[in-house]
Amino acid sequence: MQLGRRGFLAVGASMAAGAVLGLSGCTEPGSSRPSSRPTSTTPAVADQRAAAELAAMTLEQRIASMLMLHAPGTDPGTLRAFVERYQPGGFIIMGDNVPGLAGLPVVTSALSPDPTMPLLIGIDQEGGDVRRIDEDVFAAADTLKSQPPAASEEAFRQRAVMLAGAGCTVNFGIVADETADPSSFIYDRALGTTPDASAERVAAAVRGERGAVLSTLKHFPGHGQAPGDSHSTVPTTAIGAADWAATDALPFIAGIEAGAEVVMFGHLVYSAVDAAPATLSAAWHERLRNDLGFTGVTITDDMLMLQHTGLPEYQNPSENAIRAVAAGSTMLLYVLGADPSSTGVDPAVLVADIAAAVRSGRIPESTVADAAHRLLRVRLGLPSLRPMSR
């Protein structure tokens, strides 16, 4: 049985919890939830296809499927050529891909060369200041934090319906960070100013998105305790695991229990737990899987942000990618420009270098197989999986 919020706090952060298999990251026994992307075949047939697809993929193809990439523009042919060239498992829609809400379905439909195995189409649609679709006028965190949780559920229900109609399947829209500090860059985007208030609204937002898009909780393990903007630095906090479990963990626990399918890791350092950013930290991935019982997809925040810090230890994009995969990331996110090489990142080089790390033994081959299989199942509308045994 999955540990609930009170149980997690009672036994402490080191206690492992069981997980209930389902499309959501974690569900209560006996609960059910429709797939956000129903398949035209039975689950058994789709499950067989996922296994067959995995078996037929080369190591490089499996690694490529772990990338969620971006290319600017709205031309369907150009975008289709991009995904056919790099074969990613996902594409993130940014503002430069949106020709208005009415035109967005033409863009998203071009992104899946095989419509029976659609890419995961992600978008940052929090509402308010962070939105890629301007027609989104639904309430956002700046007002929802002062309203009852039911308002968050309704706002995210409307937002999710809009996104699904536009062809988006993953919303990076639920900010599970919490802070009471108005000077924090995440303050206006957080759904609550206390752990409990945030937890209630995060769970409500997940319920609102249910059945329309896959819900994402971000930025694990929590941005509120770590001051600074992770777009340009690596925010750091010295609070320990016990304090985290009693504060910033709570919104994530609530969102997982409500059925969130995706957790986005932040480039955040909790130095008492690990000196590495959470995106590159096996300790934080294990805590999410084992202590919080999350069985869904984990994804990094934009990996280019690490390079943008200017810190020398994060200037090698392939090394960052290798560390993220070795830590346990299911998917790596890259917001690339028109010329990927202008950012110092070539997806083909990333794939080749990660593959070399697997062949050298630095990354277990089962780590890549587990991630690729998990993503194939989600793309087919099936439940996620527990990690394969190492």
N, C-alpha and C positions, 0 to 999 in steps of 0.2 A: 504494500500500500504506500502511495506517495505521501511523504511528510508534508503536512500543511504548514502554514506560517507559524502557528504557535509551537508545533512540534519541532520545527527547524530551530527556533530560538531556544527551546528547552534542552535539546541535546547538543547544540553547538554546531559550529560550522564544519567540524571534522566528521560528522556522522553521515554515512552514505545513505541515500534514499533510493528506493525502487522507483521504477518508472512504468507507467501504463502506456503501451504502444498505441499510437493514434496519429492522425494527421497533425493534431496540435502537439506542441512540445510536451504537454502533460495533461492528462485528463483524469477526472475522478472515475472510479470503477462504475461501470454501467452507463456512463455518459456517451453520447454520440454527437458527431458533428459532421455536417456535409462537407465534401471536398469543395475547395474554392474553384476547382477546375475539373468538373465531372468528366470521366472518360466515356467513350462510346462502347467500351468493352467491359466485361466483368472484372472485378478486382483481381481474380485469380489469373485471368489472361494478361492483364496489365502487369501483374507481378512477374509472370513468366517472361514478358517482354523486357522488363527492367533487367532481369538476370541475364537474358540473352544478349541484350545490348552491352552490358558490362563485360561479358565474356568476349565479345567481338572487338572491344575497344583496345587500341594500343595504349601503352603507358602514357604517351604524349597526349592522346585524345582524352584520356581520363583526367589528366592534369588541366588541359584546356577547358574541360567542362566545369572545372572548379573556379573559373574566372567569370566575374561579372564586369563587362567592359562598357565603355561609352565612346561614341564618336559623334561629333556635332553634325547638325544638319537635319533637314526634313525630307530630302529626296529619297524615296523608297528604294530605288535601284542602288544608290550609293551605300545606304545602310545595309541592304541585303548583301552586297559584295563584301562589306566589312565583316559581317558575322560569318559568311561562307569562308572568308580567308582565315579567320582566327578560331572559328568553331568554339566560341565560349558557351557556357551554360546559361548565361544571363546577360542582360543589357540594362543599364540604368538610364532612364529618361531624365534629361536635364532640360532647362528652359530653352536651350537652343534646338531641341527636338520637337518643340510644341508649336504647331502652326495654329493654335487655338484649339479649344476643346473639340469642336466639330471635326477638325482635320486630324486629330491625333490618332483615331483608329486606323487611318491609312498608313501612318508611320509604324504603329505597333504591329500591324498585321504583316508588314514586310520583314519583321525581325526573326521570324521562325521559318527557315527553309523547309522544315518538315513539320507541318501543322499538327501531326499526331504526336510529336515530341517537342512541344513548344518550349522556347527559352523562358526563363523566369524574367519577367519584365518588371523591374523595380522603379520606384519613384519616391523622392522625398516630398511627401505631401502632408506636412504637419498642419497646414493652414496658417493663417496669419503671415508672419514675416517669411516663413520657410514654406514656399509652395512653388511648384513648377507650372501649375495650371491656374491662370489668373481668375478664371470663372469660379473658382472655389471661394465662396463667400460664407461658408459654414463657420461656426464658432471655433476658435482655436484656444490654445492654452492660456493666453493672456487674459481671457475672460472666463474660460471654463474652470480655472483654479478657484474661482470665487463662487461657483455655482454648484448645485448638487451633482453627484456623480451621474445621475440620469441624463444630464445635459451633455456630458462627454459621450455617453453611449449613443445618443441621438445624432450628435454632430459627426461622429466617426462612422455611424451607419450611413448617413447621407454622403459623406466623403467617399466611403468605400464603394457605394453603388455607382457614383460618378466615375471612379477609377476603373471599376470593372467594365463599365460601358465603353471606356476609352481603350480597353485592351491591356491595362496594367494588371499584374497579378500579385505583386508584392508591394506593400506600402511601408516605407521606412518612416512612418509618421508618428509613432507613439513614443514620446520622450519619457522614459522611466527615471530620468535623473530628478533629483529634488533638491531645492535650496531655498532658503529664506532670505538670501542676500541679493538685494536688487542690483548690486554692482556686478554680479556674476553674469557672464555672457550667456549662460543657459537659463537665466531666471525667467525671461519672458516666454521661453519655450517649454518650461517644466509645467506639468499638470498639477503640481502641488508644492507647498512650501514646507511641509512636514512629511516624514516617511508614510504615516498613516493616510494623510490626505492624498498624497500622490498615488499610493497603492490602490485606493478606492477608485480613482479616476482612470488609472492605467487599466485596471481590470474591466471597467465599464467601456473604455475605448476598444479593448480587444473584443468584448461581447458585441459591440456595435459593428465591427468589421467582419464578424463571423459569416462565413459562407460566401463572401464577396471577393475579398483579397486575403492574402496571407499577411498576418500581423507581425510586425517587427518591434521588439523592445530595444531601445538604445538609450545610453551608450554604456554597456556593461563594462566594469562593475559599478559605475555611477560617477557622473561628472560633478555632482554638487559638492563633494568633499574635496575635490582637487581643483584649486583655483587656476585660472588661465584658460586660454582658448587653444584647443588641440589642433586647430588649423595652422598654427604657427609656432607652437611649443609643445612640450610633453608635460601636461599638468601633473603635479605630484602631490601626494598626501602621505603622511606618516601614520595614519590611523591603522589599527590592527584589524585582524579578521573578526574578533569578537565585536568590536565597535561597528564594523561594517555590517555584520549579521543583524545587528539591532537597529540599523538605520537605512543605509542606501540599498541593502539587499531587499528590503520589504516590497518596494514597487515591482521589482523583478519577480519575486516569488508570487505576488498577486497576479501579475500578467501571465506567468507560466501556468498557474493554476486555472486561469480563465481560458487558456488554450492557445496562447501565442505560438506561432510556428517557427519564428525566426528571432534570433538574438544577435544584435550588432555589437561587436566589441569596440570599445574606445581605445585610443592611443593614450592611456592613462596609467600612471605608475602609483601603485599602493606599495610603498617601499618596504613596509613591514611584512608583506606577503611575498613580493617578488620585485627585484630591481628592474625587471623588463616591463615595457608597456604591456597591458593586458592582451593586446592583439598578438603579441609574440610570446605569451606566457603559458606554458603547459599547466602551471599551478592554477591559473584562473580558469582555463578550459576544464580542468578536472573538477574544480569547485562547482562550476555551472552544471556539469554532467552528473557528478556524484552527489554533491550536497543539495543542489536544487532540483535534481532529477530531470533536467531538460534533455529531451531526446530529438529535438528538431534540428534545424539548420543554423549553424553559426556563420556569421559573415563579418569581415573586417570593415571598419570605416575606411574611407578612401586611403589606399596605401600611399598615394603621393603625398599625403599630409606629413608622413614621417620624413620624407626628403625635404619638405618645405620648412621643417624646423631648423635646418642648417646644421644640425648636429652631425659631426663626422661619422658617428657609428651607424647612421641611418641613410647614408648617401649611396649605398649600393642597393639598387632596387631588387636584384636577384637574391641577395642575402636576406633582405627583409622578407621576401616572399617565401624563401626556404624556411626561415624561422617561423613564419606564420603557419605554414602547412605542418611543420614538425610539432608546433604547439597544439594543433588540433582543429584549426579553422576548416570549416567545410567549404567556404567560398571566400575568394579574395576580390575586393572591389577596387576598380581603377577608373577614375574619371579622366579620360584621355582627351587630348586635343585632336585637331584635324590631322596633324602629323604626330603620331605617337612618339617618334624619336625626339621630338622637340622637348618632351618632358623627361627624356633620359630613360624612357620605358618602351621596350618593344615586346609585345605579348609573346611573339615567337621565341624571343630570347629567354623570357621568363619560363616558358614551358620547357625549353631545352635545359636550362640550368636546374630547374626543380627535378626534372627527369634524371639528370646527372647525380643529383643529391640522393635520389632513390637508389640508383644503381650502385652508388658508393657505400650505401648502407646508412647514410646519415638520416634518411627518412624511411621508416618501414614501408614496404610496398603495400601492406595491408591498410596503412593510413590513407593512402590515395584511393585504394579500392573502396574503402568504407565511405569516403566522402563522395566519390563518383556515384556509387550505388544509391546513397541517400538522396542525392540530387536527381538521379533518374527517376526514382520513385515519386519524389515530390512533383517533378515535371509531368508525370503521368497521373497526378492526383491521388497518389497512394500515401499511406502513412509513412512516416520516417522510420528509421531503424536505430536500434542500439548500436554502438560501435562494435565492429568485429573484434574478436580476440586478437591480441598482438602476439 
